[in-house]
Amino acid sequence: MKACGLIVEYNPYHNGHRYHFQQAQQLTNADCMIAVMSGNFLQRGEPAVVDKFARAKMAVQLGIDLVVELPYFYAVQHSELFAQGAIEILAHLHVEALCFGSEHGKINDFQNMYQLIQQRQEQYGQQLTEALSKGFSYPKAHETALRAIGGKEISIDVTRPNNILGYQYVSNIYKQQADITPYTITRIKNDYHDQAIRDAIASATSIRNQLLQKQFEQVQSATPPETWQLLEKYVQQHHSWHHWEAYFHLLKYRLLTIKPDELRSIHGVKEGIENRMLASIKQAANFQEWMTLLKTKRYTWTSIQRIATHLLTNTHAAEIESLLRQADQTPAVRILAMSKQGQTYLKQIKKQATISWYTSNKSPYPYQALDQRVDAAYYSILDQTSQMQLAKQAYHKPYMIT
């Protein structure tokens, strides 16, 4: 049985994701489609609009065979670590192919970029360091360094979000010597940062914006019926979707009561940004205003959101480093949902698998303590009944579609 891996967030699952899934299945001729999905907080440092269990359920209802969780300490990270964790999991699950969406859409150029950087690694490193020292963001510094070593012939726009991730996926396949063939398809009809829905295939950003503005007809036009049903059910039961403004009062409390030394130990805090955080929180009336006060050329919106996530979940740099070492030594993965085909695939690879998989927190899941704390932070904006109900999901068997 041939498996194809997808690295996803499904925040929420929309028509573009369905197109990606269908194209990947056709391109790779896979029998089993496996999605490595971020949990309740995402790579760009945002709370997912609905929780990981609801999003995993969306995925398998719409054709994915197996959904496994990318652990928090990989998921809420810069692109290199995010990709590293996802590729490691897919390699351990013995997928033969990876298909990712990108703005560029040509896999050979991603492979050529990796080879060029490897051949001129010392020069690239020097140029990257120099660009970062000038205050450039990492994507801009990477673009500057690539051009300096002769990358003008490579037509990839390395400042575009999915191209950035795509390069890291290809790079990690090579670095890990994973037996995975990479493929890419071109994103169509929308831009990652689009704020409004203009087509049946729209960006997740625009869908979330319209959802929070209660433009439900537009949301339904850009999502499969199963997605809308689960979104509607979630808010009916728990009276809220998840977004940063709903957490701002908790974030503000943390910053107004934390000691500077402890803030400096939070994962991602560096180069004096803690001073800007502590000063700006006293002036901000909401999350958007606080982010606007904080953002600079060096500190991107995304990097600040990731710090905010780690602050909200009380995640320290030392803990992340320890968990990364643990994952490298004894890899483990949490199964969130599956189809019968996914279950059959797991049985097929069980004897040769080099990773432990867990179906609930009833077993001694290695990252259980972190998961419980992160999930408690995520559910904290809901009423007590919902918090208790949703926390119990971690002890249930994965959702399975027959």
N, C-alpha and C positions, 0 to 999 in steps of 0.2 A: 504494500500500500504506500503510495507516494504522498508526502505531506508538503504543503506550502505554508510558509509562515507569513503573517501580517503583523506589523507593529502598530498598535492603534490606541486611541483614547475614547472614541465613540461618545463625544460630549456635545450632543447626543448622536446616535447613529442616524445618518441622513442619506439622501439619494446619491450623493457623491461617494459615500462609503459603499453603498450597494454596487455602484458602477465599478469601483476599485476591486471589490470582492469578485464580481463576475469576470472582469478582465484578467485578474490574477489567476483565477481558476482555469480560464480558457488558455492563457499564455503558458502556464506551467503544466497543464493537464494533470492536476493533482486530484487525488482521491479523498484527501482529508485536508480541510482548511483550519489552521491553528492560529489564533490571535493571542498575542502577548499584549495585555491591556493594563494601562495605569490604573491604580486604585482610586481612592476617593479624592486625592489631590494629584494634579497633573504636572506635566513637564514644565510648563510656563508659570508654575506657581499659582494655580487657580484651583478652587474647589470645583469638582465636577458638578454639573447641574442636578443630577440625581446620582445615587450611590452606585458603587461598583457592581452590586448584585443586580440592580435594575438594568444597568447598561450591558452586563453579560447576558442577561435574559433577552434583551433586544437582539443581541448578536446571534445567538443560536436560533432564535425564532426566524431570523432572516438569512440563515444558511451557513453560518460558521459552525464548525464541528466541535471545536474545543477552545475555551477561553481560559487562559491562565493569567494570574496577576503578576505584573512587574512590581516587585517590592518597592515600598516607599523610598528606600535609600538609593535606589536606582532611578525611580520615576521622577522625583522632584530634584532634578539635577541638570547641569549643562548638557549639551547635546552629546558630547563624547561619552560621558558616563551612562547617560540614558541609553545610548546605542550599545555600549559595552554589555550592560545587563541584559538587554533584550536579545542580542545575538547569542550571548552565553546560554540563555534559556532555550532558544530555538535549536542551538547546536546540541545541547543535552537531550532535547526531545527528538533528535535525528530527523529534522526536516531537511528536505533536499533542495528547496528553493525558498527565496525570500522575494516578495514583490512589494515595492513601496511606491507611493505616489510622489511626484516631484514636479516642480515648475518646468524643469529642463526636459525630462522625458527620454534621455539617451544614455543607456547604461555604460557604453564604451567611454564616454567622457568622464564619468565618475571614476572608472577604473584608471584611465589615463592620468587624472589628477592625483590619485593616490600614488601611482608610480613616479610621477614627476617630483612630488614632495619627498618620497623616499630617496630618490636619487640625489636630491639637493637639500637633504635634511638639515645640515648645519647652517647653510645660507638661509633656508626658510625660517629656522628657529631664531636666528639673529634678527631677521627682518620683522618677524612677528613680535619679538620682545621690544624692538625699537618702536613699532607702531603702537603697542600697548602703553609704552612709557609716555607717548604723546597724548594719551587720554582717549584713544580710539576704543570703541566697543570691540568685543572679540570678533564678531562677524566682519566688521570693517577692517580690523587689523589682519585677519586671515586673507581678505581680498587684497589688501596692500602687499602682504608678503608673497602671495601667489603670483601677482603680477611682476614682482621684483625678481622672481626666480625663473621667469619665462612663461608664466601661465596665461599670457594674453591669447595664445592660440586655443586655449580651452574656453569654450563659449559659455560655460556654466556661470550664472549669476550667483555667486556664493554668499550673497547677503539675503537671499530669499529663504524663508524658514524651512521649507521641505527639501530644498537643495542642500541646506546645511545638514539636516538630519540624514539625507540620502548619502552624502559623502561619508558621514560617520558610520553608517551601516556597512557600506562597502569597505571602508578602512578597517573596521573591526572584524569583518569576515576574513580579511587577509591577516591581520595581526593575530587573531586567534587560530588561524589555520583551520577554520571551520569548513567542513565539506558541504557548503551551501552555495548554490548558484544564484546570484542576484539578478533581479529584473526590475525595471521601473516603467511606470505608465505616466503619461502627462496628465496633470490636473486640468480639468476642463471647465469652462463657463463661469469660473469665479476666481477671485483672489483670496488668499488666506485671511487677509485683514479686512475684507469687505464688511461693511457695517449694516447693509440693507440687503434683503432678499430680492434678487432680480430675475431669478430663473428657478426651474424645478431642481436644478443642481446648484446649491448655494453653500457658502462657507458656514462652518459651525459657529463662527463668531456672529454672523448675521442672524442665524437661527436663534442663538441664545439671546441676542438683543431683542428680537421680535417677541420671543417667549416672555421675557421679563416686562416688556411693554404691553403684554396681553394682546398682541396681534396674532391671534391663534389661527386664523384662516391662512395667513402667510406661512406660519410654521408648518401647518398641515400640507401645504403645497410643496414643501421642500423635504418632507420626511415620509417614510413608509407608514402606513396605517398602524403597524405594530408599535412603532416608536411613539407616535402621538398617544396611543392608548395607554402606554406605560407612563409617559410624562403626565398625562391627565390623572391617572390613578394615583401616582406618587403625591401630587399636590393635593388631591382630594383627601387622602389618608393622613398626610403629614403637614398640610397647610403651608408649605413653602418649598420652593426650589432653592438650590444652594448657589450663592454668588457672594463676592467679596463684601459688598455693602452690608450684607446681613451679619457679617462677622466683625465689622469695624469697631463696635463698642468693646468687644473682647480684646481685640488687638490694641486698642487705645489703653485699656486697663493694664494690659501686660507692659506696655512701654512706660506708662506713668508710675509703675510700681517696681520695675526691675532695676537691679543695681547695674551700673555700667560694666563692671567686670563680668557679670553673668551674661549680659547682652553680647559682649565681645566673644563669648564662648559658643554662641549660637551658630549653627552651621551656615556658612556663607557670609558672615559678618567679617569685614576686613577693611583695611586702609582708611579707618576713621569714619566709616559710614554710620557707625553707631551714634556719633555726635549729631549728625544731620537728622537721624531718626528721632532722637530724643528731643531735639529742638523743634522739628517740624510737626510732631504729633500734637503739640500744645496749640498750634495754629489751625489745624485742619478740622473741618466739621464733618467730613466724610472720607471714605477710602479714596475716591477719585481725586479729591483735593490734596490729600496727603501724598499720593503718588506723584502728582504734578509738582509739588514742592520738593520732593526728593530726587526726581529723575535728573540726571546730568548726562553728558556725553559718555562718561566712564560707567556710570551706574544705569544700565538700561532698565526699562519698565519690567521686563521679564526677570532679570536678576533680582530686582527689589521684591517682586512678588514671591520669588522663591524664598528669600530671607523672611518675608512676612509669614509664609507658610510654616517654616521651621520655628519661628517664634511662637506662632499659635499652637503648634504641636509640641513645643518645648524640646526640640531636637538639637542636640549639641554636636559640634564638629567631631569630638572624640568618639561619640557613639556611632556616628556614620562611618568613621574610619574603621572602627572595630567590626561593624556589621559587614562592611565590604570585604574585610579579610576573612570573616567567617563564611561568607557566601562563596568566596574563591576556594576555600578548603572543603566545605561540605555543602554543595549547591542544593537548594530546595525551592519548590514552587507550589503555589496554592492554586488549585483548580476551582474556578468560579461557576462554570456551566459547561455542558457538553451535549452532543447528540449521541445517538446509538453508534454512529460512525466514529465519533471521537472516542467513545468508550472502547470500541473494537481496536482502534489504533493504539491506545494505551496498553491494552492487553498484548498487542503484537510486539511492542518495543520493551515490555516490562523486563525481560531477562537481560537485555543489552543496555538498558537505560543507565546513565551515569548521574542521575539527579533523583532526589527523593521528592515525591509529590504527596500533597496533603489535601484531603477533601473537606476538612473542617478543623476548628480549633479544639475539638475533643482530643485529637492527637497532639503530642508535644511539638507543635509547629515552631521552628527555630526563631521566627520573627514575631511570635505571638505578643510579647510585651509591647513592642513598638506598635504593632497593628492595633492593639486595644487602645493605646493612648491616642494614636492618630485618628482612629474612628470616633473616639469620644469627643475629640475636638471638632471633627466634621459634623457630628450629629448634635452638637451643643446648641445650635440655634433653634432646634425643634422642641416641642413640648415633651414633658417627662415620659408620657405614654409612648410617644413615637421613639424617643431615645432608647427606651427599654426594649421595645419591639424590634427595632432595627439592629440593635446590638446583638440580639439572639441569632440573627442570620448567620453569624460567623460560626455557629455551632451546628448548623443544619448541613445536610448533604448538598452538593452542588445542584443547581437547577438542571434538569435533564429533559430534553424533548425527544419523544419517541417517534 
